[in-house]
Amino acid sequence: MHFEEQLSRDDFLVFVTAPQLGTHDDHFGMPRWPVCVKAAMGRLRGEDEEFFRKRGDLMEGIGPAPDAAASDLERQKRRC
């Protein structure tokens, strides 16, 4: 709370996120990105039963994927 009060909003956000930089390997272009894309495709196809068991309520609240993302999954996969 001290730093939140002392720093501007933008500086505080940089301060909070800086320790996370470089620690994730599952963002676009990173080593685990293909695994994330594969998981997303399975979820959009409704093939990941465990995911829906754990997150079904959340997914119902969010609603279906936009047609632009889900109508042609193979094309979207190639774009990723």
PyMOL Python script that loads the backbone (N, CA, C, O; Angstrom):
from pymol import cmd

cmd.read_pdbstr("""\
ATOM      1  N   MET A   1       0.831  -1.189   0.000  1.00  0.00           N
ATOM      2  CA  MET A   1       0.000   0.000   0.000  1.00  0.00           C
ATOM      3  C   MET A   1       0.872   1.247   0.000  1.00  0.00           C
ATOM      4  O   MET A   1       0.492   2.277  -0.559  1.00  0.00           O
ATOM      5  N   HIS A   2       2.037   1.156   0.625  1.00  0.00           N
ATOM      6  CA  HIS A   2       2.941   2.307   0.665  1.00  0.00           C
ATOM      7  C   HIS A   2       3.306   2.754  -0.746  1.00  0.00           C
ATOM      8  O   HIS A   2       3.213   3.939  -1.065  1.00  0.00           O
ATOM      9  N   PHE A   3       3.725   1.803  -1.599  1.00  0.00           N
ATOM     10  CA  PHE A   3       4.139   2.155  -2.950  1.00  0.00           C
ATOM     11  C   PHE A   3       2.957   2.609  -3.802  1.00  0.00           C
ATOM     12  O   PHE A   3       3.108   3.468  -4.672  1.00  0.00           O
ATOM     13  N   GLU A   4       1.795   2.041  -3.556  1.00  0.00           N
ATOM     14  CA  GLU A   4       0.604   2.459  -4.286  1.00  0.00           C
ATOM     15  C   GLU A   4       0.282   3.921  -3.999  1.00  0.00           C
ATOM     16  O   GLU A   4      -0.189   4.645  -4.876  1.00  0.00           O
ATOM     17  N   GLU A   5       0.537   4.344  -2.781  1.00  0.00           N
ATOM     18  CA  GLU A   5       0.279   5.729  -2.411  1.00  0.00           C
ATOM     19  C   GLU A   5       1.383   6.662  -2.890  1.00  0.00           C
ATOM     20  O   GLU A   5       1.119   7.830  -3.175  1.00  0.00           O
ATOM     21  N   GLN A   6       2.611   6.170  -2.983  1.00  0.00           N
ATOM     22  CA  GLN A   6       3.751   7.013  -3.328  1.00  0.00           C
ATOM     23  C   GLN A   6       3.965   7.179  -4.827  1.00  0.00           C
ATOM     24  O   GLN A   6       4.487   8.205  -5.264  1.00  0.00           O
ATOM     25  N   LEU A   7       3.571   6.189  -5.622  1.00  0.00           N
ATOM     26  CA  LEU A   7       3.852   6.210  -7.054  1.00  0.00           C
ATOM     27  C   LEU A   7       2.608   6.597  -7.853  1.00  0.00           C
ATOM     28  O   LEU A   7       1.474   6.438  -7.403  1.00  0.00           O
ATOM     29  N   SER A   8       2.868   7.111  -9.054  1.00  0.00           N
ATOM     30  CA  SER A   8       1.730   7.358  -9.947  1.00  0.00           C
ATOM     31  C   SER A   8       1.120   6.014 -10.326  1.00  0.00           C
ATOM     32  O   SER A   8       1.738   4.969 -10.121  1.00  0.00           O
ATOM     33  N   ARG A   9      -0.071   6.037 -10.870  1.00  0.00           N
ATOM     34  CA  ARG A   9      -0.761   4.796 -11.233  1.00  0.00           C
ATOM     35  C   ARG A   9       0.080   3.968 -12.208  1.00  0.00           C
ATOM     36  O   ARG A   9       0.258   2.766 -12.012  1.00  0.00           O
ATOM     37  N   ASP A  10       0.596   4.611 -13.256  1.00  0.00           N
ATOM     38  CA  ASP A  10       1.395   3.892 -14.250  1.00  0.00           C
ATOM     39  C   ASP A  10       2.681   3.336 -13.648  1.00  0.00           C
ATOM     40  O   ASP A  10       3.045   2.192 -13.917  1.00  0.00           O
ATOM     41  N   ASP A  11       3.365   4.130 -12.841  1.00  0.00           N
ATOM     42  CA  ASP A  11       4.601   3.657 -12.206  1.00  0.00           C
ATOM     43  C   ASP A  11       4.323   2.495 -11.259  1.00  0.00           C
ATOM     44  O   ASP A  11       5.107   1.550 -11.175  1.00  0.00           O
ATOM     45  N   PHE A  12       3.208   2.574 -10.554  1.00  0.00           N
ATOM     46  CA  PHE A  12       2.858   1.485  -9.649  1.00  0.00           C
ATOM     47  C   PHE A  12       2.600   0.192 -10.421  1.00  0.00           C
ATOM     48  O   PHE A  12       3.036  -0.878  -9.998  1.00  0.00           O
ATOM     49  N   LEU A  13       1.894   0.283 -11.550  1.00  0.00           N
ATOM     50  CA  LEU A  13       1.639  -0.914 -12.349  1.00  0.00           C
ATOM     51  C   LEU A  13       2.937  -1.535 -12.859  1.00  0.00           C
ATOM     52  O   LEU A  13       3.080  -2.757 -12.868  1.00  0.00           O
ATOM     53  N   VAL A  14       3.874  -0.704 -13.279  1.00  0.00           N
ATOM     54  CA  VAL A  14       5.182  -1.222 -13.705  1.00  0.00           C
ATOM     55  C   VAL A  14       5.884  -1.875 -12.520  1.00  0.00           C
ATOM     56  O   VAL A  14       6.459  -2.955 -12.661  1.00  0.00           O
ATOM     57  N   PHE A  15       5.845  -1.245 -11.378  1.00  0.00           N
ATOM     58  CA  PHE A  15       6.474  -1.783 -10.167  1.00  0.00           C
ATOM     59  C   PHE A  15       5.902  -3.150  -9.800  1.00  0.00           C
ATOM     60  O   PHE A  15       6.643  -4.058  -9.424  1.00  0.00           O
ATOM     61  N   VAL A  16       4.580  -3.293  -9.910  1.00  0.00           N
ATOM     62  CA  VAL A  16       3.916  -4.536  -9.536  1.00  0.00           C
ATOM     63  C   VAL A  16       4.190  -5.645 -10.555  1.00  0.00           C
ATOM     64  O   VAL A  16       4.377  -6.802 -10.176  1.00  0.00           O
ATOM     65  N   THR A  17       4.214  -5.302 -11.830  1.00  0.00           N
ATOM     66  CA  THR A  17       4.368  -6.334 -12.861  1.00  0.00           C
ATOM     67  C   THR A  17       5.820  -6.676 -13.167  1.00  0.00           C
ATOM     68  O   THR A  17       6.079  -7.750 -13.710  1.00  0.00           O
ATOM     69  N   ALA A  18       6.759  -5.827 -12.849  1.00  0.00           N
ATOM     70  CA  ALA A  18       8.162  -6.065 -13.206  1.00  0.00           C
ATOM     71  C   ALA A  18       8.696  -7.422 -12.747  1.00  0.00           C
ATOM     72  O   ALA A  18       9.411  -8.068 -13.514  1.00  0.00           O
ATOM     73  N   PRO A  19       8.387  -7.884 -11.542  1.00  0.00           N
ATOM     74  CA  PRO A  19       8.922  -9.194 -11.129  1.00  0.00           C
ATOM     75  C   PRO A  19       8.407 -10.352 -11.993  1.00  0.00           C
ATOM     76  O   PRO A  19       9.024 -11.417 -12.025  1.00  0.00           O
ATOM     77  N   GLN A  20       7.290 -10.156 -12.686  1.00  0.00           N
ATOM     78  CA  GLN A  20       6.719 -11.216 -13.515  1.00  0.00           C
ATOM     79  C   GLN A  20       7.342 -11.270 -14.911  1.00  0.00           C
ATOM     80  O   GLN A  20       7.239 -12.288 -15.595  1.00  0.00           O
ATOM     81  N   LEU A  21       7.984 -10.184 -15.336  1.00  0.00           N
ATOM     82  CA  LEU A  21       8.536 -10.134 -16.687  1.00  0.00           C
ATOM     83  C   LEU A  21       9.584 -11.221 -16.878  1.00  0.00           C
ATOM     84  O   LEU A  21      10.496 -11.373 -16.065  1.00  0.00           O
ATOM     85  N   GLY A  22       9.444 -11.955 -17.939  1.00  0.00           N
ATOM     86  CA  GLY A  22      10.404 -13.006 -18.260  1.00  0.00           C
ATOM     87  C   GLY A  22      10.212 -14.304 -17.511  1.00  0.00           C
ATOM     88  O   GLY A  22      11.006 -15.231 -17.671  1.00  0.00           O
ATOM     89  N   THR A  23       9.167 -14.395 -16.689  1.00  0.00           N
ATOM     90  CA  THR A  23       8.978 -15.616 -15.898  1.00  0.00           C
ATOM     91  C   THR A  23       7.958 -16.563 -16.509  1.00  0.00           C
ATOM     92  O   THR A  23       7.813 -17.693 -16.044  1.00  0.00           O
ATOM     93  N   HIS A  24       7.246 -16.121 -17.547  1.00  0.00           N
ATOM     94  CA  HIS A  24       6.210 -16.963 -18.154  1.00  0.00           C
ATOM     95  C   HIS A  24       6.679 -17.433 -19.523  1.00  0.00           C
ATOM     96  O   HIS A  24       7.213 -16.645 -20.303  1.00  0.00           O
ATOM     97  N   ASP A  25       6.482 -18.699 -19.813  1.00  0.00           N
ATOM     98  CA  ASP A  25       6.898 -19.231 -21.103  1.00  0.00           C
ATOM     99  C   ASP A  25       5.718 -19.676 -21.946  1.00  0.00           C
ATOM    100  O   ASP A  25       5.872 -20.472 -22.872  1.00  0.00           O
ATOM    101  N   ASP A  26       4.520 -19.154 -21.620  1.00  0.00           N
ATOM    102  CA  ASP A  26       3.329 -19.585 -22.351  1.00  0.00           C
ATOM    103  C   ASP A  26       2.625 -18.437 -23.075  1.00  0.00           C
ATOM    104  O   ASP A  26       1.435 -18.532 -23.376  1.00  0.00           O
ATOM    105  N   HIS A  27       3.352 -17.358 -23.355  1.00  0.00           N
ATOM    106  CA  HIS A  27       2.800 -16.257 -24.129  1.00  0.00           C
ATOM    107  C   HIS A  27       3.190 -16.419 -25.597  1.00  0.00           C
ATOM    108  O   HIS A  27       4.063 -17.223 -25.923  1.00  0.00           O
ATOM    109  N   PHE A  28       2.546 -15.659 -26.480  1.00  0.00           N
ATOM    110  CA  PHE A  28       2.796 -15.752 -27.911  1.00  0.00           C
ATOM    111  C   PHE A  28       4.292 -15.765 -28.221  1.00  0.00           C
ATOM    112  O   PHE A  28       5.042 -14.897 -27.774  1.00  0.00           O
ATOM    113  N   GLY A  29       4.703 -16.754 -28.984  1.00  0.00           N
ATOM    114  CA  GLY A  29       6.096 -16.860 -29.395  1.00  0.00           C
ATOM    115  C   GLY A  29       7.010 -17.538 -28.395  1.00  0.00           C
ATOM    116  O   GLY A  29       8.172 -17.798 -28.708  1.00  0.00           O
ATOM    117  N   MET A  30       6.524 -17.829 -27.212  1.00  0.00           N
ATOM    118  CA  MET A  30       7.350 -18.464 -26.197  1.00  0.00           C
ATOM    119  C   MET A  30       7.267 -19.989 -26.352  1.00  0.00           C
ATOM    120  O   MET A  30       6.394 -20.492 -27.059  1.00  0.00           O
ATOM    121  N   PRO A  31       8.169 -20.723 -25.696  1.00  0.00           N
ATOM    122  CA  PRO A  31       8.244 -22.180 -25.902  1.00  0.00           C
ATOM    123  C   PRO A  31       6.944 -22.950 -25.673  1.00  0.00           C
ATOM    124  O   PRO A  31       6.686 -23.918 -26.389  1.00  0.00           O
ATOM    125  N   ARG A  32       6.127 -22.563 -24.716  1.00  0.00           N
ATOM    126  CA  ARG A  32       4.914 -23.332 -24.419  1.00  0.00           C
ATOM    127  C   ARG A  32       3.690 -22.813 -25.164  1.00  0.00           C
ATOM    128  O   ARG A  32       2.589 -23.323 -24.956  1.00  0.00           O
ATOM    129  N   TRP A  33       3.855 -21.808 -26.028  1.00  0.00           N
ATOM    130  CA  TRP A  33       2.726 -21.244 -26.749  1.00  0.00           C
ATOM    131  C   TRP A  33       1.961 -22.297 -27.551  1.00  0.00           C
ATOM    132  O   TRP A  33       0.732 -22.308 -27.483  1.00  0.00           O
ATOM    133  N   PRO A  34       2.617 -23.182 -28.306  1.00  0.00           N
ATOM    134  CA  PRO A  34       1.860 -24.201 -29.054  1.00  0.00           C
ATOM    135  C   PRO A  34       0.975 -25.076 -28.161  1.00  0.00           C
ATOM    136  O   PRO A  34      -0.112 -25.472 -28.580  1.00  0.00           O
ATOM    137  N   VAL A  35       1.416 -25.378 -26.955  1.00  0.00           N
ATOM    138  CA  VAL A  35       0.613 -26.168 -26.023  1.00  0.00           C
ATOM    139  C   VAL A  35      -0.629 -25.381 -25.615  1.00  0.00           C
ATOM    140  O   VAL A  35      -1.711 -25.955 -25.495  1.00  0.00           O
ATOM    141  N   CYS A  36      -0.487 -24.086 -25.403  1.00  0.00           N
ATOM    142  CA  CYS A  36      -1.631 -23.240 -25.034  1.00  0.00           C
ATOM    143  C   CYS A  36      -2.638 -23.167 -26.172  1.00  0.00           C
ATOM    144  O   CYS A  36      -3.846 -23.219 -25.939  1.00  0.00           O
ATOM    145  N   VAL A  37      -2.148 -23.047 -27.399  1.00  0.00           N
ATOM    146  CA  VAL A  37      -3.042 -22.993 -28.557  1.00  0.00           C
ATOM    147  C   VAL A  37      -3.804 -24.310 -28.682  1.00  0.00           C
ATOM    148  O   VAL A  37      -5.014 -24.312 -28.907  1.00  0.00           O
ATOM    149  N   LYS A  38      -3.095 -25.430 -28.536  1.00  0.00           N
ATOM    150  CA  LYS A  38      -3.744 -26.741 -28.633  1.00  0.00           C
ATOM    151  C   LYS A  38      -4.838 -26.883 -27.565  1.00  0.00           C
ATOM    152  O   LYS A  38      -5.926 -27.382 -27.854  1.00  0.00           O
ATOM    153  N   ALA A  39      -4.555 -26.450 -26.349  1.00  0.00           N
ATOM    154  CA  ALA A  39      -5.542 -26.521 -25.267  1.00  0.00           C
ATOM    155  C   ALA A  39      -6.749 -25.645 -25.585  1.00  0.00           C
ATOM    156  O   ALA A  39      -7.888 -26.054 -25.363  1.00  0.00           O
ATOM    157  N   ALA A  40      -6.508 -24.452 -26.100  1.00  0.00           N
ATOM    158  CA  ALA A  40      -7.612 -23.546 -26.437  1.00  0.00           C
ATOM    159  C   ALA A  40      -8.486 -24.143 -27.534  1.00  0.00           C
ATOM    160  O   ALA A  40      -9.711 -24.045 -27.474  1.00  0.00           O
ATOM    161  N   MET A  41      -7.869 -24.755 -28.523  1.00  0.00           N
ATOM    162  CA  MET A  41      -8.644 -25.370 -29.610  1.00  0.00           C
ATOM    163  C   MET A  41      -9.533 -26.494 -29.068  1.00  0.00           C
ATOM    164  O   MET A  41     -10.696 -26.606 -29.454  1.00  0.00           O
ATOM    165  N   GLY A  42      -8.997 -27.310 -28.190  1.00  0.00           N
ATOM    166  CA  GLY A  42      -9.785 -28.391 -27.597  1.00  0.00           C
ATOM    167  C   GLY A  42     -10.944 -27.869 -26.776  1.00  0.00           C
ATOM    168  O   GLY A  42     -12.030 -28.449 -26.780  1.00  0.00           O
ATOM    169  N   ARG A  43     -10.717 -26.785 -26.081  1.00  0.00           N
ATOM    170  CA  ARG A  43     -11.791 -26.208 -25.268  1.00  0.00           C
ATOM    171  C   ARG A  43     -12.871 -25.590 -26.148  1.00  0.00           C
ATOM    172  O   ARG A  43     -14.060 -25.720 -25.858  1.00  0.00           O
ATOM    173  N   LEU A  44     -12.458 -24.917 -27.224  1.00  0.00           N
ATOM    174  CA  LEU A  44     -13.443 -24.331 -28.131  1.00  0.00           C
ATOM    175  C   LEU A  44     -14.259 -25.402 -28.842  1.00  0.00           C
ATOM    176  O   LEU A  44     -15.411 -25.170 -29.206  1.00  0.00           O
ATOM    177  N   ARG A  45     -13.662 -26.575 -29.038  1.00  0.00           N
ATOM    178  CA  ARG A  45     -14.384 -27.688 -29.665  1.00  0.00           C
ATOM    179  C   ARG A  45     -15.221 -28.470 -28.654  1.00  0.00           C
ATOM    180  O   ARG A  45     -15.993 -29.351 -29.031  1.00  0.00           O
ATOM    181  N   GLY A  46     -15.067 -28.147 -27.374  1.00  0.00           N
ATOM    182  CA  GLY A  46     -15.808 -28.853 -26.328  1.00  0.00           C
ATOM    183  C   GLY A  46     -15.211 -30.199 -25.974  1.00  0.00           C
ATOM    184  O   GLY A  46     -15.914 -31.069 -25.461  1.00  0.00           O
ATOM    185  N   GLU A  47     -13.920 -30.390 -26.239  1.00  0.00           N
ATOM    186  CA  GLU A  47     -13.268 -31.684 -26.024  1.00  0.00           C
ATOM    187  C   GLU A  47     -12.583 -31.819 -24.667  1.00  0.00           C
ATOM    188  O   GLU A  47     -12.154 -32.915 -24.305  1.00  0.00           O
ATOM    189  N   ASP A  48     -12.474 -30.743 -23.921  1.00  0.00           N
ATOM    190  CA  ASP A  48     -11.740 -30.762 -22.656  1.00  0.00           C
ATOM    191  C   ASP A  48     -12.722 -30.885 -21.491  1.00  0.00           C
ATOM    192  O   ASP A  48     -13.073 -29.889 -20.859  1.00  0.00           O
ATOM    193  N   GLU A  49     -13.164 -32.114 -21.212  1.00  0.00           N
ATOM    194  CA  GLU A  49     -14.187 -32.334 -20.188  1.00  0.00           C
ATOM    195  C   GLU A  49     -13.721 -31.893 -18.802  1.00  0.00           C
ATOM    196  O   GLU A  49     -14.505 -31.329 -18.038  1.00  0.00           O
ATOM    197  N   GLU A  50     -12.470 -32.141 -18.476  1.00  0.00           N
ATOM    198  CA  GLU A  50     -11.958 -31.757 -17.158  1.00  0.00           C
ATOM    199  C   GLU A  50     -12.007 -30.241 -16.976  1.00  0.00           C
ATOM    200  O   GLU A  50     -12.383 -29.750 -15.911  1.00  0.00           O
ATOM    201  N   PHE A  51     -11.629 -29.509 -18.009  1.00  0.00           N
ATOM    202  CA  PHE A  51     -11.675 -28.050 -17.944  1.00  0.00           C
ATOM    203  C   PHE A  51     -13.098 -27.573 -17.659  1.00  0.00           C
ATOM    204  O   PHE A  51     -13.312 -26.718 -16.800  1.00  0.00           O
ATOM    205  N   PHE A  52     -14.069 -28.133 -18.386  1.00  0.00           N
ATOM    206  CA  PHE A  52     -15.457 -27.707 -18.188  1.00  0.00           C
ATOM    207  C   PHE A  52     -16.006 -28.148 -16.842  1.00  0.00           C
ATOM    208  O   PHE A  52     -16.882 -27.484 -16.286  1.00  0.00           O
ATOM    209  N   ARG A  53     -15.506 -29.259 -16.307  1.00  0.00           N
ATOM    210  CA  ARG A  53     -15.916 -29.679 -14.966  1.00  0.00           C
ATOM    211  C   ARG A  53     -15.438 -28.658 -13.932  1.00  0.00           C
ATOM    212  O   ARG A  53     -16.161 -28.324 -12.994  1.00  0.00           O
ATOM    213  N   LYS A  54     -14.215 -28.170 -14.118  1.00  0.00           N
ATOM    214  CA  LYS A  54     -13.647 -27.225 -13.160  1.00  0.00           C
ATOM    215  C   LYS A  54     -14.112 -25.796 -13.404  1.00  0.00           C
ATOM    216  O   LYS A  54     -14.317 -25.042 -12.454  1.00  0.00           O
ATOM    217  N   ARG A  55     -14.279 -25.415 -14.670  1.00  0.00           N
ATOM    218  CA  ARG A  55     -14.541 -24.014 -15.012  1.00  0.00           C
ATOM    219  C   ARG A  55     -15.862 -23.786 -15.737  1.00  0.00           C
ATOM    220  O   ARG A  55     -16.079 -22.717 -16.307  1.00  0.00           O
ATOM    221  N   GLY A  56     -16.728 -24.759 -15.721  1.00  0.00           N
ATOM    222  CA  GLY A  56     -17.986 -24.663 -16.459  1.00  0.00           C
ATOM    223  C   GLY A  56     -18.822 -23.457 -16.087  1.00  0.00           C
ATOM    224  O   GLY A  56     -19.361 -22.779 -16.962  1.00  0.00           O
ATOM    225  N   ASP A  57     -18.936 -23.180 -14.787  1.00  0.00           N
ATOM    226  CA  ASP A  57     -19.733 -22.029 -14.351  1.00  0.00           C
ATOM    227  C   ASP A  57     -19.154 -20.726 -14.889  1.00  0.00           C
ATOM    228  O   ASP A  57     -19.888 -19.849 -15.345  1.00  0.00           O
ATOM    229  N   LEU A  58     -17.848 -20.613 -14.832  1.00  0.00           N
ATOM    230  CA  LEU A  58     -17.184 -19.417 -15.347  1.00  0.00           C
ATOM    231  C   LEU A  58     -17.429 -19.278 -16.845  1.00  0.00           C
ATOM    232  O   LEU A  58     -17.749 -18.194 -17.331  1.00  0.00           O
ATOM    233  N   MET A  59     -17.276 -20.394 -17.578  1.00  0.00           N
ATOM    234  CA  MET A  59     -17.455 -20.350 -19.026  1.00  0.00           C
ATOM    235  C   MET A  59     -18.895 -20.015 -19.406  1.00  0.00           C
ATOM    236  O   MET A  59     -19.123 -19.315 -20.392  1.00  0.00           O
ATOM    237  N   GLU A  60     -19.858 -20.498 -18.648  1.00  0.00           N
ATOM    238  CA  GLU A  60     -21.251 -20.145 -18.915  1.00  0.00           C
ATOM    239  C   GLU A  60     -21.484 -18.665 -18.696  1.00  0.00           C
ATOM    240  O   GLU A  60     -22.239 -18.027 -19.430  1.00  0.00           O
ATOM    241  N   GLY A  61     -20.827 -18.120 -17.675  1.00  0.00           N
ATOM    242  CA  GLY A  61     -20.954 -16.687 -17.410  1.00  0.00           C
ATOM    243  C   GLY A  61     -20.333 -15.842 -18.505  1.00  0.00           C
ATOM    244  O   GLY A  61     -20.852 -14.779 -18.848  1.00  0.00           O
ATOM    245  N   ILE A  62     -19.229 -16.308 -19.052  1.00  0.00           N
ATOM    246  CA  ILE A  62     -18.556 -15.575 -20.130  1.00  0.00           C
ATOM    247  C   ILE A  62     -19.359 -15.681 -21.419  1.00  0.00           C
ATOM    248  O   ILE A  62     -19.483 -14.714 -22.170  1.00  0.00           O
ATOM    249  N   GLY A  63     -19.898 -16.864 -21.661  1.00  0.00           N
ATOM    250  CA  GLY A  63     -20.674 -17.083 -22.877  1.00  0.00           C
ATOM    251  C   GLY A  63     -19.822 -17.714 -23.966  1.00  0.00           C
ATOM    252  O   GLY A  63     -18.633 -17.964 -23.767  1.00  0.00           O
ATOM    253  N   PRO A  64     -20.430 -17.971 -25.112  1.00  0.00           N
ATOM    254  CA  PRO A  64     -19.715 -18.647 -26.191  1.00  0.00           C
ATOM    255  C   PRO A  64     -18.640 -17.759 -26.806  1.00  0.00           C
ATOM    256  O   PRO A  64     -18.690 -16.532 -26.715  1.00  0.00           O
ATOM    257  N   ALA A  65     -17.681 -18.404 -27.426  1.00  0.00           N
ATOM    258  CA  ALA A  65     -16.625 -17.670 -28.125  1.00  0.00           C
ATOM    259  C   ALA A  65     -17.222 -16.924 -29.313  1.00  0.00           C
ATOM    260  O   ALA A  65     -18.177 -17.403 -29.924  1.00  0.00           O
ATOM    261  N   PRO A  66     -16.678 -15.769 -29.646  1.00  0.00           N
ATOM    262  CA  PRO A  66     -17.192 -15.033 -30.815  1.00  0.00           C
ATOM    263  C   PRO A  66     -17.041 -15.870 -32.086  1.00  0.00           C
ATOM    264  O   PRO A  66     -16.088 -16.637 -32.224  1.00  0.00           O
ATOM    265  N   ASP A  67     -17.983 -15.716 -33.005  1.00  0.00           N
ATOM    266  CA  ASP A  67     -17.922 -16.461 -34.257  1.00  0.00           C
ATOM    267  C   ASP A  67     -16.602 -16.248 -34.986  1.00  0.00           C
ATOM    268  O   ASP A  67     -16.078 -17.174 -35.605  1.00  0.00           O
ATOM    269  N   ALA A  68     -16.066 -15.039 -34.918  1.00  0.00           N
ATOM    270  CA  ALA A  68     -14.805 -14.753 -35.604  1.00  0.00           C
ATOM    271  C   ALA A  68     -13.676 -15.639 -35.095  1.00  0.00           C
ATOM    272  O   ALA A  68     -12.753 -15.957 -35.845  1.00  0.00           O
ATOM    273  N   ALA A  69     -13.739 -16.039 -33.833  1.00  0.00           N
ATOM    274  CA  ALA A  69     -12.697 -16.887 -33.257  1.00  0.00           C
ATOM    275  C   ALA A  69     -13.003 -18.364 -33.404  1.00  0.00           C
ATOM    276  O   ALA A  69     -12.084 -19.170 -33.548  1.00  0.00           O
ATOM    277  N   ALA A  70     -14.277 -18.736 -33.371  1.00  0.00           N
ATOM    278  CA  ALA A  70     -14.628 -20.156 -33.306  1.00  0.00           C
ATOM    279  C   ALA A  70     -15.167 -20.752 -34.606  1.00  0.00           C
ATOM    280  O   ALA A  70     -15.310 -21.971 -34.707  1.00  0.00           O
ATOM    281  N   SER A  71     -15.466 -19.923 -35.594  1.00  0.00           N
ATOM    282  CA  SER A  71     -16.093 -20.460 -36.796  1.00  0.00           C
ATOM    283  C   SER A  71     -15.137 -21.300 -37.637  1.00  0.00           C
ATOM    284  O   SER A  71     -15.563 -22.271 -38.263  1.00  0.00           O
ATOM    285  N   ASP A  72     -13.871 -20.950 -37.665  1.00  0.00           N
ATOM    286  CA  ASP A  72     -12.889 -21.706 -38.444  1.00  0.00           C
ATOM    287  C   ASP A  72     -11.655 -21.927 -37.560  1.00  0.00           C
ATOM    288  O   ASP A  72     -10.657 -21.216 -37.672  1.00  0.00           O
ATOM    289  N   LEU A  73     -11.748 -22.915 -36.692  1.00  0.00           N
ATOM    290  CA  LEU A  73     -10.684 -23.135 -35.710  1.00  0.00           C
ATOM    291  C   LEU A  73      -9.351 -23.483 -36.353  1.00  0.00           C
ATOM    292  O   LEU A  73      -8.306 -23.067 -35.852  1.00  0.00           O
ATOM    293  N   GLU A  74      -9.357 -24.223 -37.435  1.00  0.00           N
ATOM    294  CA  GLU A  74      -8.087 -24.593 -38.077  1.00  0.00           C
ATOM    295  C   GLU A  74      -7.378 -23.356 -38.627  1.00  0.00           C
ATOM    296  O   GLU A  74      -6.156 -23.247 -38.523  1.00  0.00           O
ATOM    297  N   ARG A  75      -8.134 -22.426 -39.210  1.00  0.00           N
ATOM    298  CA  ARG A  75      -7.515 -21.196 -39.705  1.00  0.00           C
ATOM    299  C   ARG A  75      -6.953 -20.391 -38.535  1.00  0.00           C
ATOM    300  O   ARG A  75      -5.849 -19.855 -38.626  1.00  0.00           O
ATOM    301  N   GLN A  76      -7.708 -20.303 -37.438  1.00  0.00           N
ATOM    302  CA  GLN A  76      -7.220 -19.579 -36.272  1.00  0.00           C
ATOM    303  C   GLN A  76      -5.956 -20.233 -35.715  1.00  0.00           C
ATOM    304  O   GLN A  76      -5.026 -19.541 -35.301  1.00  0.00           O
ATOM    305  N   LYS A  77      -5.924 -21.549 -35.705  1.00  0.00           N
ATOM    306  CA  LYS A  77      -4.750 -22.262 -35.191  1.00  0.00           C
ATOM    307  C   LYS A  77      -3.524 -21.929 -36.040  1.00  0.00           C
ATOM    308  O   LYS A  77      -2.441 -21.713 -35.495  1.00  0.00           O
ATOM    309  N   ARG A  78      -3.676 -21.884 -37.355  1.00  0.00           N
ATOM    310  CA  ARG A  78      -2.544 -21.556 -38.237  1.00  0.00           C
ATOM    311  C   ARG A  78      -2.062 -20.129 -38.003  1.00  0.00           C
ATOM    312  O   ARG A  78      -0.872 -19.847 -38.142  1.00  0.00           O
ATOM    313  N   ARG A  79      -2.966 -19.237 -37.650  1.00  0.00           N
ATOM    314  CA  ARG A  79      -2.598 -17.834 -37.421  1.00  0.00           C
ATOM    315  C   ARG A  79      -1.788 -17.686 -36.138  1.00  0.00           C
ATOM    316  O   ARG A  79      -1.007 -16.744 -36.001  1.00  0.00           O
ATOM    317  N   CYS A  80      -1.969 -18.597 -35.214  1.00  0.00           N
ATOM    318  CA  CYS A  80      -1.266 -18.518 -33.931  1.00  0.00           C
ATOM    319  C   CYS A  80       0.123 -19.093 -34.080  1.00  0.00           C
ATOM    320  O   CYS A  80       0.885 -19.123 -33.114  1.00  0.00           O
TER     321      CYS A  80
END
""", "prot")
cmd.dss("prot")
cmd.show_as("cartoon", "prot")
cmd.util.cbc("prot")
cmd.orient("prot")
